[in-house]
Amino acid sequence: MQAIPGLIRQLALGAAFLAPAAGVQAQGADVGLVNLLTGDVAYASGSAASGKAQPFMKVRQGDRFTVPAGAQLRVVYFDGGRQETWKGPAAFRAGPKAGEASSGAPSDVMTLPLTVPQRIAQVPELIQIAKLGRSGGVAVRGAGRPPRLTPEQQSEVKSAREIYGKLRSQPPADDITPELYL
């Protein structure tokens, strides 16, 4: 009989620790990145109040976007490499691999090589690191020659440049996805 209250207490404690994790999961995982934004695009995540979408913000599954007339939003989805451009008026919800239209439809859809979304997923962290860096520094003396690349590293650089060249050759001209990748 004494063991039952202890078991109930352990279950209650377990539930208390799992509740925050369930809330995070309900909010949705990162599924994409905004890489073009013009105009006042409204954005809402979960039960939070809506606000304005920001350039280079990560998109979570279930996020809702409202693109008014004259505005434009481009999202790169990490899983599958789908890139969608939405021109207003339109509204959609971010799914795991693509946007689910409430009204309107994406005006342009393209599939990127698989390595591109993985690199683009790192952009928000790189921007944050750049903001933390010091500006105005001057190198007085060089540190010498940079080390030689290994054959594997040379191959990786060559592959990245080839993918960059392919991305640059595809329209539209205002797409910064190649630069974000490289």
N, C-alpha and C positions, 0 to 999 in steps of 0.2 A: 504494500500500500504506500509506503514511504517513497518508493521509486517513482511512482506516477507523478507527483508534484515536481520532482527533479527533472523528469523527462519533459514535462510541459514547459518548464522554465527553459530548458535547452532548446526546445523547438521555438519558443518565443524569441530567444536570443538569436537563433539562426535566421528567423524571419526578419528580425530587425536589421541584421547585417545584409540580407539579400535585397531588402526593399530599395536602398539607394541604387544598387546595380540594376534592378529592374527598371527604375526610372530613367537611367542613362540609356538602357536598351530601347525603351519605349520612345525616347527622343529621336533615335535613329543613328545609324552609323554614317561616317563621311563617305559620300558616294561620288562627289565631283567638286569642281572648282569653277568659279565665275572668272572668265578670262576676257570678257568684253562687257562693258556696261555704259550705256548712254541714256540719259533721262532719269526720271524718278521712278525706279522700279520698286514696288512694294514687296516686302518679304516677311513671311511669318513662319516660325518654327514651333511645332508642337502646340501647346496651349498658350504660348507667350504672345504678347501684343505684337502687332505688325510694326515694322520699321522700314528703313530704306536699305536696299541691297548695297553691298560694298564691292568694289573691284578686288579681285583675288581672294574673296572669301570662300571658305569651304562650304559645300552644299551637303546637307544631311538628308537621308531618306525621309520623305514625308514633308520636307520644306515646301511651302507654297509661295509662288511668285505671281504677281500681277504686273503685266507689262502694259503701260498705257500707250495710247496712240502717239507715235513719234519717238518712242523709246525702243531700246534694243538691248538684249541680254544674250550672251553666249556662255554655255556651260559645257565643260569637258567632263565626261563620266569616266571614272577610274577603271571600272570593270568593263572591259570590252572596247574601250577607246572611242566611244560615240561622242561626237561633238555636235551640239544643237545650237542654232541661232534662232531666237524668238524675237519677232518684231511686233510691236503693239498695233492694235489692241489684242492681247492674248493673256491667258492665265493657265498655269500648270502646276502640278505637284511633282517633285523629284522622286523618281523611282530608283531602284537599285542600279539599273543600267540605262535608263532613258526617262525623259519627262512624260508624264501622263496628262494630256491636255484636258482642261476644263472648258476652255474656249479658245478658238484659234488653233494654229498648228505651227510647228517650227518652219521657218522659211528656208532654212538650209540645214542639211544633216550630212555629216561626213564621218567616215570611220578612220581613225588614226592608227598608225602602227602601234603594236602592243607596248613597246618600251616608252612611248611618248607619255601616256597618262601616268605611268609610274614616276617619271621624272617631274611632271607638272604637279603631282601631289605634294612635292617637297617645297613648292614655291612659297606658301605662307610662312613656313619656318625660316626659309632663307631671307625673306623680307624682314621678319622679326630680328634675325641676327644682324642684318644690315643696319637696322634702326639702332641697335645697341652699340654699334661700332663708333669709333671716334672719327670725326671729319677734320680735314685740314692738316693731316699728318704729312710729313715730307721725309722721304728716304734720303739720308745723307750719304751713305755708302751702300753699295750693293752687297748682297750675301754670296756673291759668286754665281756660278752657273747652276741652273736648275738640274736636278738629277735626270739621267737618261731614262726614257720610258722603256719598260720591258716590252717584248713582242706582243704579249697579251694586252697591255695597255695601249700600244700602238694600234692594234686591231680594233679595240673598243673605240678609240678616237676616230679611226677611219669609218667605222660603222655609223657612229653618231653624225659625222659630217655628211655621209650619204643620205641618211634619214632626213637631216636638216635640208639638204638640197631638194629632196623629193617634196617635203612639206612646203618649201618656198616656191616651188613650181606650180603648186595648186592654188586656185583662187580661193577666197578673196584676198586682195592685196593688203587690206587693213587687219588681217588676222595675225596676231602676235604669238600664236601657238608655236611656230618654229623657234622663235627667240626664247620663249619660256622653256622649251625642251633643251635647247643647246646650252 
